[in-house]
């Protein structure tokens, strides 16, 4: 199997990971494009953006990465092992 890369942080994918709907399910994202991300990366996306923001303005990986908070997060997470997950990190819905 070819090595899979997380589209957000560009590190190799490893558990725990989550499927991210670029358009949230609650905003009509059923059957739309999904990407596999580290659980921590997906958690960060959902901590920074509301589902409305995701569906309207941040429905591509490039748009997500263009946001300051996410750019900072990527810089930080790049130094961590792919399996890294901080269970204490606040995950707001
Ligand atoms: Zn990642």
PDB file of the backbone (N, CA, C, O) and the ligand in Angstrom, with CONECT records:
HET     ZN  A 101       1
ATOM      1  N   UNK A   1       0.838  -1.198   0.000  1.00  0.00           N
ATOM      2  CA  UNK A   1       0.000   0.000   0.000  1.00  0.00           C
ATOM      3  C   UNK A   1       0.874   1.250   0.000  1.00  0.00           C
ATOM      4  O   UNK A   1       1.821   1.360   0.779  1.00  0.00           O
ATOM      5  N   UNK A   2       0.554   2.165  -0.859  1.00  0.00           N
ATOM      6  CA  UNK A   2       1.309   3.414  -0.914  1.00  0.00           C
ATOM      7  C   UNK A   2       1.086   4.186   0.376  1.00  0.00           C
ATOM      8  O   UNK A   2       0.016   4.121   0.981  1.00  0.00           O
ATOM      9  N   UNK A   3       2.092   4.900   0.776  1.00  0.00           N
ATOM     10  CA  UNK A   3       1.979   5.684   1.991  1.00  0.00           C
ATOM     11  C   UNK A   3       0.967   6.801   1.788  1.00  0.00           C
ATOM     12  O   UNK A   3       1.008   7.528   0.796  1.00  0.00           O
ATOM     13  N   UNK A   4       0.068   6.919   2.738  1.00  0.00           N
ATOM     14  CA  UNK A   4      -0.932   7.979   2.636  1.00  0.00           C
ATOM     15  C   UNK A   4      -0.497   9.170   3.470  1.00  0.00           C
ATOM     16  O   UNK A   4       0.089   9.029   4.544  1.00  0.00           O
ATOM     17  N   UNK A   5      -0.796  10.320   2.954  1.00  0.00           N
ATOM     18  CA  UNK A   5      -0.374  11.564   3.582  1.00  0.00           C
ATOM     19  C   UNK A   5      -1.608  12.341   4.031  1.00  0.00           C
ATOM     20  O   UNK A   5      -2.607  12.424   3.317  1.00  0.00           O
ATOM     21  N   UNK A   6      -1.514  12.886   5.190  1.00  0.00           N
ATOM     22  CA  UNK A   6      -2.599  13.743   5.677  1.00  0.00           C
ATOM     23  C   UNK A   6      -2.589  15.037   4.863  1.00  0.00           C
ATOM     24  O   UNK A   6      -1.555  15.701   4.784  1.00  0.00           O
ATOM     25  N   UNK A   7      -3.708  15.405   4.263  1.00  0.00           N
ATOM     26  CA  UNK A   7      -3.715  16.592   3.413  1.00  0.00           C
ATOM     27  C   UNK A   7      -3.499  17.887   4.204  1.00  0.00           C
ATOM     28  O   UNK A   7      -3.094  18.905   3.641  1.00  0.00           O
ATOM     29  N   UNK A   8      -3.764  17.842   5.479  1.00  0.00           N
ATOM     30  CA  UNK A   8      -3.638  19.075   6.253  1.00  0.00           C
ATOM     31  C   UNK A   8      -2.188  19.318   6.688  1.00  0.00           C
ATOM     32  O   UNK A   8      -1.612  20.363   6.384  1.00  0.00           O
ATOM     33  N   UNK A   9      -1.610  18.358   7.392  1.00  0.00           N
ATOM     34  CA  UNK A   9      -0.263  18.593   7.938  1.00  0.00           C
ATOM     35  C   UNK A   9       0.825  17.982   7.062  1.00  0.00           C
ATOM     36  O   UNK A   9       2.007  18.266   7.255  1.00  0.00           O
ATOM     37  N   UNK A  10       0.439  17.152   6.111  1.00  0.00           N
ATOM     38  CA  UNK A  10       1.362  16.511   5.162  1.00  0.00           C
ATOM     39  C   UNK A  10       2.339  15.549   5.816  1.00  0.00           C
ATOM     40  O   UNK A  10       3.405  15.272   5.265  1.00  0.00           O
ATOM     41  N   UNK A  11       1.985  15.038   6.987  1.00  0.00           N
ATOM     42  CA  UNK A  11       2.752  13.943   7.588  1.00  0.00           C
ATOM     43  C   UNK A  11       2.082  12.641   7.164  1.00  0.00           C
ATOM     44  O   UNK A  11       0.915  12.648   6.771  1.00  0.00           O
ATOM     45  N   UNK A  12       2.807  11.519   7.237  1.00  0.00           N
ATOM     46  CA  UNK A  12       2.160  10.239   6.903  1.00  0.00           C
ATOM     47  C   UNK A  12       0.963   9.998   7.817  1.00  0.00           C
ATOM     48  O   UNK A  12       0.994  10.346   8.998  1.00  0.00           O
ATOM     49  N   UNK A  13      -0.069   9.414   7.275  1.00  0.00           N
ATOM     50  CA  UNK A  13      -1.249   9.125   8.084  1.00  0.00           C
ATOM     51  C   UNK A  13      -0.975   7.971   9.025  1.00  0.00           C
ATOM     52  O   UNK A  13      -0.275   7.024   8.666  1.00  0.00           O
ATOM     53  N   UNK A  14      -1.518   8.045  10.219  1.00  0.00           N
ATOM     54  CA  UNK A  14      -1.420   6.974  11.198  1.00  0.00           C
ATOM     55  C   UNK A  14      -2.623   7.078  12.114  1.00  0.00           C
ATOM     56  O   UNK A  14      -3.239   8.138  12.223  1.00  0.00           O
ATOM     57  N   UNK A  15      -2.962   5.971  12.776  1.00  0.00           N
ATOM     58  CA  UNK A  15      -4.062   6.020  13.748  1.00  0.00           C
ATOM     59  C   UNK A  15      -3.647   6.884  14.935  1.00  0.00           C
ATOM     60  O   UNK A  15      -2.457   6.901  15.249  1.00  0.00           O
ATOM     61  N   UNK A  16      -4.525   7.590  15.607  1.00  0.00           N
ATOM     62  CA  UNK A  16      -5.937   7.708  15.245  1.00  0.00           C
ATOM     63  C   UNK A  16      -6.164   8.723  14.120  1.00  0.00           C
ATOM     64  O   UNK A  16      -5.584   9.808  14.106  1.00  0.00           O
ATOM     65  N   UNK A  17      -7.030   8.328  13.177  1.00  0.00           N
ATOM     66  CA  UNK A  17      -7.383   9.256  12.111  1.00  0.00           C
ATOM     67  C   UNK A  17      -8.885   9.260  11.884  1.00  0.00           C
ATOM     68  O   UNK A  17      -9.602   8.364  12.330  1.00  0.00           O
ATOM     69  N   UNK A  18      -9.337  10.272  11.191  1.00  0.00           N
ATOM     70  CA  UNK A  18     -10.763  10.477  10.988  1.00  0.00           C
ATOM     71  C   UNK A  18     -11.026  10.870   9.545  1.00  0.00           C
ATOM     72  O   UNK A  18     -10.181  11.472   8.882  1.00  0.00           O
ATOM     73  N   UNK A  19     -12.202  10.521   9.077  1.00  0.00           N
ATOM     74  CA  UNK A  19     -12.619  10.990   7.751  1.00  0.00           C
ATOM     75  C   UNK A  19     -13.231  12.384   7.916  1.00  0.00           C
ATOM     76  O   UNK A  19     -14.137  12.589   8.724  1.00  0.00           O
ATOM     77  N   UNK A  20     -12.732  13.307   7.155  1.00  0.00           N
ATOM     78  CA  UNK A  20     -13.232  14.677   7.249  1.00  0.00           C
ATOM     79  C   UNK A  20     -14.076  14.999   6.021  1.00  0.00           C
ATOM     80  O   UNK A  20     -13.626  14.846   4.886  1.00  0.00           O
ATOM     81  N   UNK A  21     -15.299  15.444   6.264  1.00  0.00           N
ATOM     82  CA  UNK A  21     -16.150  15.912   5.169  1.00  0.00           C
ATOM     83  C   UNK A  21     -15.810  17.374   4.904  1.00  0.00           C
ATOM     84  O   UNK A  21     -15.957  18.210   5.795  1.00  0.00           O
ATOM     85  N   UNK A  22     -15.370  17.688   3.720  1.00  0.00           N
ATOM     86  CA  UNK A  22     -15.005  19.070   3.401  1.00  0.00           C
ATOM     87  C   UNK A  22     -16.226  19.970   3.551  1.00  0.00           C
ATOM     88  O   UNK A  22     -16.109  21.129   3.948  1.00  0.00           O
ATOM     89  N   UNK A  23     -17.383  19.434   3.234  1.00  0.00           N
ATOM     90  CA  UNK A  23     -18.646  20.106   3.548  1.00  0.00           C
ATOM     91  C   UNK A  23     -19.309  19.289   4.654  1.00  0.00           C
ATOM     92  O   UNK A  23     -19.621  18.116   4.447  1.00  0.00           O
ATOM     93  N   UNK A  24     -19.529  19.890   5.827  1.00  0.00           N
ATOM     94  CA  UNK A  24     -20.070  19.121   6.950  1.00  0.00           C
ATOM     95  C   UNK A  24     -21.393  18.424   6.596  1.00  0.00           C
ATOM     96  O   UNK A  24     -22.208  18.939   5.830  1.00  0.00           O
ATOM     97  N   UNK A  25     -21.569  17.247   7.177  1.00  0.00           N
ATOM     98  CA  UNK A  25     -22.789  16.462   6.924  1.00  0.00           C
ATOM     99  C   UNK A  25     -24.040  17.273   7.223  1.00  0.00           C
ATOM    100  O   UNK A  25     -25.046  17.168   6.522  1.00  0.00           O
ATOM    101  N   UNK A  26     -23.964  18.084   8.273  1.00  0.00           N
ATOM    102  CA  UNK A  26     -25.138  18.866   8.664  1.00  0.00           C
ATOM    103  C   UNK A  26     -25.435  19.992   7.676  1.00  0.00           C
ATOM    104  O   UNK A  26     -26.501  20.606   7.722  1.00  0.00           O
ATOM    105  N   UNK A  27     -24.486  20.255   6.787  1.00  0.00           N
ATOM    106  CA  UNK A  27     -24.661  21.317   5.796  1.00  0.00           C
ATOM    107  C   UNK A  27     -24.807  20.742   4.389  1.00  0.00           C
ATOM    108  O   UNK A  27     -24.468  21.393   3.401  1.00  0.00           O
ATOM    109  N   UNK A  28     -25.306  19.540   4.318  1.00  0.00           N
ATOM    110  CA  UNK A  28     -25.543  18.930   3.009  1.00  0.00           C
ATOM    111  C   UNK A  28     -24.340  18.209   2.437  1.00  0.00           C
ATOM    112  O   UNK A  28     -24.249  18.001   1.228  1.00  0.00           O
ATOM    113  N   UNK A  29     -23.411  17.826   3.314  1.00  0.00           N
ATOM    114  CA  UNK A  29     -22.180  17.207   2.840  1.00  0.00           C
ATOM    115  C   UNK A  29     -22.267  15.723   2.550  1.00  0.00           C
ATOM    116  O   UNK A  29     -21.271  15.111   2.165  1.00  0.00           O
ATOM    117  N   UNK A  30     -23.438  15.132   2.725  1.00  0.00           N
ATOM    118  CA  UNK A  30     -23.581  13.702   2.480  1.00  0.00           C
ATOM    119  C   UNK A  30     -23.238  13.378   1.027  1.00  0.00           C
ATOM    120  O   UNK A  30     -23.795  13.970   0.102  1.00  0.00           O
ATOM    121  N   UNK A  31     -22.325  12.440   0.836  1.00  0.00           N
ATOM    122  CA  UNK A  31     -21.955  12.034  -0.520  1.00  0.00           C
ATOM    123  C   UNK A  31     -20.949  12.973  -1.184  1.00  0.00           C
ATOM    124  O   UNK A  31     -20.589  12.760  -2.341  1.00  0.00           O
ATOM    125  N   UNK A  32     -20.492  14.001  -0.481  1.00  0.00           N
ATOM    126  CA  UNK A  32     -19.492  14.905  -1.049  1.00  0.00           C
ATOM    127  C   UNK A  32     -18.091  14.425  -0.688  1.00  0.00           C
ATOM    128  O   UNK A  32     -17.910  13.414  -0.010  1.00  0.00           O
ATOM    129  N   UNK A  33     -17.114  15.181  -1.162  1.00  0.00           N
ATOM    130  CA  UNK A  33     -15.730  14.762  -1.017  1.00  0.00           C
ATOM    131  C   UNK A  33     -15.289  14.665   0.452  1.00  0.00           C
ATOM    132  O   UNK A  33     -15.597  15.533   1.269  1.00  0.00           O
ATOM    133  N   UNK A  34     -14.572  13.601   0.757  1.00  0.00           N
ATOM    134  CA  UNK A  34     -14.006  13.430   2.090  1.00  0.00           C
ATOM    135  C   UNK A  34     -12.511  13.205   1.978  1.00  0.00           C
ATOM    136  O   UNK A  34     -12.024  12.734   0.950  1.00  0.00           O
ATOM    137  N   UNK A  35     -11.792  13.536   3.021  1.00  0.00           N
ATOM    138  CA  UNK A  35     -10.354  13.265   3.073  1.00  0.00           C
ATOM    139  C   UNK A  35     -10.031  12.628   4.418  1.00  0.00           C
ATOM    140  O   UNK A  35     -10.664  12.940   5.427  1.00  0.00           O
ATOM    141  N   UNK A  36      -9.048  11.737   4.429  1.00  0.00           N
ATOM    142  CA  UNK A  36      -8.609  11.157   5.689  1.00  0.00           C
ATOM    143  C   UNK A  36      -7.584  12.101   6.314  1.00  0.00           C
ATOM    144  O   UNK A  36      -6.650  12.557   5.655  1.00  0.00           O
ATOM    145  N   UNK A  37      -7.782  12.377   7.590  1.00  0.00           N
ATOM    146  CA  UNK A  37      -6.866  13.238   8.332  1.00  0.00           C
ATOM    147  C   UNK A  37      -6.540  12.587   9.656  1.00  0.00           C
ATOM    148  O   UNK A  37      -7.272  11.715  10.125  1.00  0.00           O
ATOM    149  N   UNK A  38      -5.443  13.008  10.259  1.00  0.00           N
ATOM    150  CA  UNK A  38      -5.193  12.632  11.643  1.00  0.00           C
ATOM    151  C   UNK A  38      -6.364  13.137  12.481  1.00  0.00           C
ATOM    152  O   UNK A  38      -6.962  14.176  12.200  1.00  0.00           O
ATOM    153  N   UNK A  39      -6.663  12.370  13.508  1.00  0.00           N
ATOM    154  CA  UNK A  39      -7.749  12.790  14.389  1.00  0.00           C
ATOM    155  C   UNK A  39      -7.468  14.183  14.953  1.00  0.00           C
ATOM    156  O   UNK A  39      -8.370  15.012  15.070  1.00  0.00           O
ATOM    157  N   UNK A  40      -6.215  14.423  15.297  1.00  0.00           N
ATOM    158  CA  UNK A  40      -5.880  15.713  15.898  1.00  0.00           C
ATOM    159  C   UNK A  40      -6.022  16.843  14.879  1.00  0.00           C
ATOM    160  O   UNK A  40      -6.384  17.964  15.236  1.00  0.00           O
ATOM    161  N   UNK A  41      -5.740  16.547  13.624  1.00  0.00           N
ATOM    162  CA  UNK A  41      -5.864  17.573  12.580  1.00  0.00           C
ATOM    163  C   UNK A  41      -7.338  17.903  12.344  1.00  0.00           C
ATOM    164  O   UNK A  41      -7.718  19.068  12.227  1.00  0.00           O
ATOM    165  N   UNK A  42      -8.152  16.861  12.277  1.00  0.00           N
ATOM    166  CA  UNK A  42      -9.577  17.099  12.076  1.00  0.00           C
ATOM    167  C   UNK A  42     -10.178  17.820  13.279  1.00  0.00           C
ATOM    168  O   UNK A  42     -11.029  18.698  13.138  1.00  0.00           O
ATOM    169  N   UNK A  43      -9.715  17.429  14.465  1.00  0.00           N
ATOM    170  CA  UNK A  43     -10.201  18.080  15.676  1.00  0.00           C
ATOM    171  C   UNK A  43      -9.879  19.563  15.666  1.00  0.00           C
ATOM    172  O   UNK A  43     -10.688  20.396  16.076  1.00  0.00           O
ATOM    173  N   UNK A  44      -8.682  19.875  15.190  1.00  0.00           N
ATOM    174  CA  UNK A  44      -8.271  21.279  15.128  1.00  0.00           C
ATOM    175  C   UNK A  44      -9.160  22.055  14.156  1.00  0.00           C
ATOM    176  O   UNK A  44      -9.594  23.168  14.451  1.00  0.00           O
ATOM    177  N   UNK A  45      -9.421  21.464  13.017  1.00  0.00           N
ATOM    178  CA  UNK A  45     -10.280  22.118  12.022  1.00  0.00           C
ATOM    179  C   UNK A  45     -11.637  22.451  12.647  1.00  0.00           C
ATOM    180  O   UNK A  45     -12.169  23.547  12.464  1.00  0.00           O
ATOM    181  N   UNK A  46     -12.182  21.486  13.385  1.00  0.00           N
ATOM    182  CA  UNK A  46     -13.501  21.712  13.973  1.00  0.00           C
ATOM    183  C   UNK A  46     -13.443  22.631  15.190  1.00  0.00           C
ATOM    184  O   UNK A  46     -14.460  23.203  15.583  1.00  0.00           O
ATOM    185  N   UNK A  47     -12.265  22.775  15.788  1.00  0.00           N
ATOM    186  CA  UNK A  47     -12.130  23.703  16.908  1.00  0.00           C
ATOM    187  C   UNK A  47     -12.060  25.141  16.402  1.00  0.00           C
ATOM    188  O   UNK A  47     -12.529  26.063  17.068  1.00  0.00           O
ATOM    189  N   UNK A  48     -11.476  25.325  15.224  1.00  0.00           N
ATOM    190  CA  UNK A  48     -11.266  26.677  14.694  1.00  0.00           C
ATOM    191  C   UNK A  48     -12.495  27.194  13.946  1.00  0.00           C
ATOM    192  O   UNK A  48     -12.847  28.368  14.062  1.00  0.00           O
ATOM    193  N   UNK A  49     -13.143  26.320  13.182  1.00  0.00           N
ATOM    194  CA  UNK A  49     -14.242  26.769  12.332  1.00  0.00           C
ATOM    195  C   UNK A  49     -15.584  26.220  12.784  1.00  0.00           C
ATOM    196  O   UNK A  49     -15.662  25.118  13.325  1.00  0.00           O
ATOM    197  N   UNK A  50     -16.616  26.977  12.564  1.00  0.00           N
ATOM    198  CA  UNK A  50     -17.960  26.448  12.753  1.00  0.00           C
ATOM    199  C   UNK A  50     -18.327  25.673  11.485  1.00  0.00           C
ATOM    200  O   UNK A  50     -17.672  25.817  10.452  1.00  0.00           O
ATOM    201  N   UNK A  51     -19.358  24.866  11.566  1.00  0.00           N
ATOM    202  CA  UNK A  51     -19.757  24.087  10.387  1.00  0.00           C
ATOM    203  C   UNK A  51     -20.205  25.014   9.262  1.00  0.00           C
ATOM    204  O   UNK A  51     -20.034  24.716   8.080  1.00  0.00           O
ATOM    205  N   UNK A  52     -20.776  26.135   9.657  1.00  0.00           N
ATOM    206  CA  UNK A  52     -21.212  27.099   8.655  1.00  0.00           C
ATOM    207  C   UNK A  52     -19.996  27.670   7.907  1.00  0.00           C
ATOM    208  O   UNK A  52     -19.998  27.759   6.679  1.00  0.00           O
ATOM    209  N   UNK A  53     -18.976  28.048   8.653  1.00  0.00           N
ATOM    210  CA  UNK A  53     -17.752  28.570   8.025  1.00  0.00           C
ATOM    211  C   UNK A  53     -17.115  27.522   7.121  1.00  0.00           C
ATOM    212  O   UNK A  53     -16.641  27.820   6.024  1.00  0.00           O
ATOM    213  N   UNK A  54     -17.121  26.289   7.615  1.00  0.00           N
ATOM    214  CA  UNK A  54     -16.538  25.212   6.804  1.00  0.00           C
ATOM    215  C   UNK A  54     -17.279  25.071   5.478  1.00  0.00           C
ATOM    216  O   UNK A  54     -16.666  24.976   4.415  1.00  0.00           O
ATOM    217  N   UNK A  55     -18.598  25.059   5.560  1.00  0.00           N
ATOM    218  CA  UNK A  55     -19.372  24.815   4.345  1.00  0.00           C
ATOM    219  C   UNK A  55     -19.288  25.997   3.376  1.00  0.00           C
ATOM    220  O   UNK A  55     -19.319  25.808   2.160  1.00  0.00           O
ATOM    221  N   UNK A  56     -19.181  27.225   3.920  1.00  0.00           N
ATOM    222  CA  UNK A  56     -19.196  28.403   3.048  1.00  0.00           C
ATOM    223  C   UNK A  56     -17.816  28.815   2.549  1.00  0.00           C
ATOM    224  O   UNK A  56     -17.649  29.149   1.376  1.00  0.00           O
ATOM    225  N   UNK A  57     -16.827  28.790   3.445  1.00  0.00           N
ATOM    226  CA  UNK A  57     -15.537  29.395   3.088  1.00  0.00           C
ATOM    227  C   UNK A  57     -14.348  28.446   3.151  1.00  0.00           C
ATOM    228  O   UNK A  57     -13.327  28.688   2.507  1.00  0.00           O
ATOM    229  N   UNK A  58     -14.468  27.381   3.912  1.00  0.00           N
ATOM    230  CA  UNK A  58     -13.303  26.523   4.130  1.00  0.00           C
ATOM    231  C   UNK A  58     -13.593  25.092   3.691  1.00  0.00           C
ATOM    232  O   UNK A  58     -13.310  24.136   4.413  1.00  0.00           O
ATOM    233  N   UNK A  59     -14.154  24.963   2.508  1.00  0.00           N
ATOM    234  CA  UNK A  59     -14.520  23.632   2.029  1.00  0.00           C
ATOM    235  C   UNK A  59     -13.478  23.032   1.085  1.00  0.00           C
ATOM    236  O   UNK A  59     -13.773  22.093   0.346  1.00  0.00           O
ATOM    237  N   UNK A  60     -12.253  23.579   1.112  1.00  0.00           N
ATOM    238  CA  UNK A  60     -11.129  22.931   0.423  1.00  0.00           C
ATOM    239  C   UNK A  60      -9.956  22.885   1.393  1.00  0.00           C
ATOM    240  O   UNK A  60      -9.874  23.689   2.322  1.00  0.00           O
ATOM    241  N   UNK A  61      -9.047  21.936   1.169  1.00  0.00           N
ATOM    242  CA  UNK A  61      -7.888  21.818   2.043  1.00  0.00           C
ATOM    243  C   UNK A  61      -7.026  23.078   1.934  1.00  0.00           C
ATOM    244  O   UNK A  61      -6.471  23.533   2.934  1.00  0.00           O
ATOM    245  N   UNK A  62      -6.911  23.634   0.753  1.00  0.00           N
ATOM    246  CA  UNK A  62      -6.106  24.848   0.579  1.00  0.00           C
ATOM    247  C   UNK A  62      -6.664  26.017   1.389  1.00  0.00           C
ATOM    248  O   UNK A  62      -5.913  26.793   1.979  1.00  0.00           O
ATOM    249  N   UNK A  63      -7.980  26.128   1.408  1.00  0.00           N
ATOM    250  CA  UNK A  63      -8.602  27.205   2.176  1.00  0.00           C
ATOM    251  C   UNK A  63      -8.325  27.019   3.668  1.00  0.00           C
ATOM    252  O   UNK A  63      -8.039  27.982   4.379  1.00  0.00           O
ATOM    253  N   UNK A  64      -8.413  25.773   4.135  1.00  0.00           N
ATOM    254  CA  UNK A  64      -8.140  25.486   5.542  1.00  0.00           C
ATOM    255  C   UNK A  64      -6.716  25.886   5.899  1.00  0.00           C
ATOM    256  O   UNK A  64      -6.470  26.544   6.910  1.00  0.00           O
ATOM    257  N   UNK A  65      -5.786  25.474   5.046  1.00  0.00           N
ATOM    258  CA  UNK A  65      -4.371  25.733   5.320  1.00  0.00           C
ATOM    259  C   UNK A  65      -4.037  27.216   5.231  1.00  0.00           C
ATOM    260  O   UNK A  65      -3.035  27.661   5.791  1.00  0.00           O
ATOM    261  N   UNK A  66      -4.860  27.975   4.539  1.00  0.00           N
ATOM    262  CA  UNK A  66      -4.607  29.391   4.374  1.00  0.00           C
ATOM    263  C   UNK A  66      -4.973  30.205   5.604  1.00  0.00           C
ATOM    264  O   UNK A  66      -4.639  31.387   5.692  1.00  0.00           O
ATOM    265  N   UNK A  67      -5.662  29.575   6.559  1.00  0.00           N
ATOM    266  CA  UNK A  67      -6.063  30.281   7.762  1.00  0.00           C
ATOM    267  C   UNK A  67      -4.906  30.314   8.773  1.00  0.00           C
ATOM    268  O   UNK A  67      -4.223  29.310   8.977  1.00  0.00           O
ATOM    269  N   UNK A  68      -4.698  31.471   9.396  1.00  0.00           N
ATOM    270  CA  UNK A  68      -3.594  31.664  10.348  1.00  0.00           C
ATOM    271  C   UNK A  68      -3.499  30.611  11.440  1.00  0.00           C
ATOM    272  O   UNK A  68      -2.427  30.063  11.700  1.00  0.00           O
ATOM    273  N   UNK A  69      -4.650  30.330  12.087  1.00  0.00           N
ATOM    274  CA  UNK A  69      -4.670  29.378  13.192  1.00  0.00           C
ATOM    275  C   UNK A  69      -4.222  27.999  12.737  1.00  0.00           C
ATOM    276  O   UNK A  69      -3.484  27.309  13.441  1.00  0.00           O
ATOM    277  N   UNK A  70      -4.673  27.606  11.557  1.00  0.00           N
ATOM    278  CA  UNK A  70      -4.327  26.288  11.027  1.00  0.00           C
ATOM    279  C   UNK A  70      -2.856  26.261  10.613  1.00  0.00           C
ATOM    280  O   UNK A  70      -2.161  25.268  10.828  1.00  0.00           O
ATOM    281  N   UNK A  71      -2.393  27.346  10.025  1.00  0.00           N
ATOM    282  CA  UNK A  71      -0.984  27.427   9.622  1.00  0.00           C
ATOM    283  C   UNK A  71      -0.080  27.264  10.845  1.00  0.00           C
ATOM    284  O   UNK A  71       0.946  26.586  10.791  1.00  0.00           O
ATOM    285  N   UNK A  72      -0.481  27.899  11.945  1.00  0.00           N
ATOM    286  CA  UNK A  72       0.291  27.799  13.196  1.00  0.00           C
ATOM    287  C   UNK A  72       0.269  26.369  13.715  1.00  0.00           C
ATOM    288  O   UNK A  72       1.287  25.829  14.148  1.00  0.00           O
ATOM    289  N   UNK A  73      -0.904  25.773  13.661  1.00  0.00           N
ATOM    290  CA  UNK A  73      -1.071  24.398  14.126  1.00  0.00           C
ATOM    291  C   UNK A  73      -0.200  23.444  13.305  1.00  0.00           C
ATOM    292  O   UNK A  73       0.442  22.552  13.860  1.00  0.00           O
ATOM    293  N   UNK A  74      -0.181  23.631  12.005  1.00  0.00           N
ATOM    294  CA  UNK A  74       0.600  22.751  11.128  1.00  0.00           C
ATOM    295  C   UNK A  74       2.087  22.850  11.471  1.00  0.00           C
ATOM    296  O   UNK A  74       2.796  21.845  11.507  1.00  0.00           O
ATOM    297  N   UNK A  75       2.538  24.060  11.719  1.00  0.00           N
ATOM    298  CA  UNK A  75       3.947  24.255  12.092  1.00  0.00           C
ATOM    299  C   UNK A  75       4.283  23.473  13.351  1.00  0.00           C
ATOM    300  O   UNK A  75       5.355  22.879  13.464  1.00  0.00           O
ATOM    301  N   UNK A  76       3.349  23.483  14.293  1.00  0.00           N
ATOM    302  CA  UNK A  76       3.549  22.823  15.583  1.00  0.00           C
ATOM    303  C   UNK A  76       3.455  21.308  15.453  1.00  0.00           C
ATOM    304  O   UNK A  76       4.289  20.580  15.991  1.00  0.00           O
ATOM    305  N   UNK A  77       2.440  20.838  14.739  1.00  0.00           N
ATOM    306  CA  UNK A  77       2.190  19.396  14.668  1.00  0.00           C
ATOM    307  C   UNK A  77       3.254  18.684  13.832  1.00  0.00           C
ATOM    308  O   UNK A  77       3.482  17.489  14.022  1.00  0.00           O
ATOM    309  N   UNK A  78       3.894  19.379  12.932  1.00  0.00           N
ATOM    310  CA  UNK A  78       4.912  18.773  12.077  1.00  0.00           C
ATOM    311  C   UNK A  78       6.068  18.176  12.875  1.00  0.00           C
ATOM    312  O   UNK A  78       6.765  17.283  12.394  1.00  0.00           O
ATOM    313  N   UNK A  79       6.267  18.671  14.093  1.00  0.00           N
ATOM    314  CA  UNK A  79       7.374  18.165  14.921  1.00  0.00           C
ATOM    315  C   UNK A  79       6.952  16.960  15.751  1.00  0.00           C
ATOM    316  O   UNK A  79       7.782  16.368  16.441  1.00  0.00           O
ATOM    317  N   UNK A  80       5.689  16.590  15.695  1.00  0.00           N
ATOM    318  CA  UNK A  80       5.190  15.475  16.506  1.00  0.00           C
ATOM    319  C   UNK A  80       5.164  14.188  15.672  1.00  0.00           C
ATOM    320  O   UNK A  80       5.088  14.235  14.445  1.00  0.00           O
ATOM    321  N   UNK A  81       5.228  13.039  16.355  1.00  0.00           N
ATOM    322  CA  UNK A  81       5.104  11.774  15.622  1.00  0.00           C
ATOM    323  C   UNK A  81       3.694  11.636  15.042  1.00  0.00           C
ATOM    324  O   UNK A  81       2.746  12.202  15.587  1.00  0.00           O
ATOM    325  N   UNK A  82       3.543  10.883  13.932  1.00  0.00           N
ATOM    326  CA  UNK A  82       2.231  10.773  13.280  1.00  0.00           C
ATOM    327  C   UNK A  82       1.131  10.239  14.199  1.00  0.00           C
ATOM    328  O   UNK A  82      -0.046  10.537  13.997  1.00  0.00           O
ATOM    329  N   UNK A  83       1.513   9.449  15.209  1.00  0.00           N
ATOM    330  CA  UNK A  83       0.499   8.852  16.100  1.00  0.00           C
ATOM    331  C   UNK A  83       0.083   9.820  17.192  1.00  0.00           C
ATOM    332  O   UNK A  83      -0.825   9.525  17.968  1.00  0.00           O
ATOM    333  N   UNK A  84       0.736  10.969  17.260  1.00  0.00           N
ATOM    334  CA  UNK A  84       0.485  11.886  18.373  1.00  0.00           C
ATOM    335  C   UNK A  84      -0.968  12.321  18.426  1.00  0.00           C
ATOM    336  O   UNK A  84      -1.547  12.750  17.428  1.00  0.00           O
ATOM    337  N   UNK A  85      -1.550  12.198  19.627  1.00  0.00           N
ATOM    338  CA  UNK A  85      -2.891  12.719  19.831  1.00  0.00           C
ATOM    339  C   UNK A  85      -3.016  13.196  21.246  1.00  0.00           C
ATOM    340  O   UNK A  85      -2.798  12.429  22.184  1.00  0.00           O
ATOM    341  N   UNK A  86      -3.359  14.427  21.418  1.00  0.00           N
ATOM    342  CA  UNK A  86      -3.510  14.990  22.743  1.00  0.00           C
ATOM    343  C   UNK A  86      -4.971  14.921  23.163  1.00  0.00           C
ATOM    344  O   UNK A  86      -5.794  15.742  22.758  1.00  0.00           O
ATOM    345  N   UNK A  87      -5.269  13.926  23.978  1.00  0.00           N
ATOM    346  CA  UNK A  87      -6.652  13.707  24.393  1.00  0.00           C
ATOM    347  C   UNK A  87      -7.216  14.841  25.228  1.00  0.00           C
ATOM    348  O   UNK A  87      -8.431  14.972  25.376  1.00  0.00           O
ATOM    349  N   UNK A  88      -6.332  15.655  25.769  1.00  0.00           N
ATOM    350  CA  UNK A  88      -6.801  16.750  26.620  1.00  0.00           C
ATOM    351  C   UNK A  88      -7.120  17.999  25.810  1.00  0.00           C
ATOM    352  O   UNK A  88      -7.667  18.972  26.328  1.00  0.00           O
ATOM    353  N   UNK A  89      -6.766  17.951  24.526  1.00  0.00           N
ATOM    354  CA  UNK A  89      -7.006  19.112  23.676  1.00  0.00           C
ATOM    355  C   UNK A  89      -8.505  19.367  23.597  1.00  0.00           C
ATOM    356  O   UNK A  89      -9.295  18.447  23.385  1.00  0.00           O
ATOM    357  N   UNK A  90      -8.874  20.598  23.766  1.00  0.00           N
ATOM    358  CA  UNK A  90     -10.295  20.961  23.730  1.00  0.00           C
ATOM    359  C   UNK A  90     -10.861  20.764  22.343  1.00  0.00           C
ATOM    360  O   UNK A  90     -10.373  21.337  21.370  1.00  0.00           O
ATOM    361  N   UNK A  91     -11.892  19.950  22.263  1.00  0.00           N
ATOM    362  CA  UNK A  91     -12.548  19.714  20.972  1.00  0.00           C
ATOM    363  C   UNK A  91     -13.944  20.310  21.054  1.00  0.00           C
ATOM    364  O   UNK A  91     -14.876  19.689  21.564  1.00  0.00           O
ATOM    365  N   UNK A  92     -14.062  21.497  20.554  1.00  0.00           N
ATOM    366  CA  UNK A  92     -15.409  22.079  20.599  1.00  0.00           C
ATOM    367  C   UNK A  92     -16.129  21.695  19.319  1.00  0.00           C
ATOM    368  O   UNK A  92     -15.525  21.634  18.247  1.00  0.00           O
ATOM    369  N   UNK A  93     -17.381  21.444  19.436  1.00  0.00           N
ATOM    370  CA  UNK A  93     -18.167  20.968  18.304  1.00  0.00           C
ATOM    371  C   UNK A  93     -18.420  22.059  17.293  1.00  0.00           C
ATOM    372  O   UNK A  93     -19.071  21.819  16.276  1.00  0.00           O
TER     373      UNK A  93
HETATM  374 ZN    ZN A 101      -2.480  15.498   9.903  1.00  0.00          ZN
END
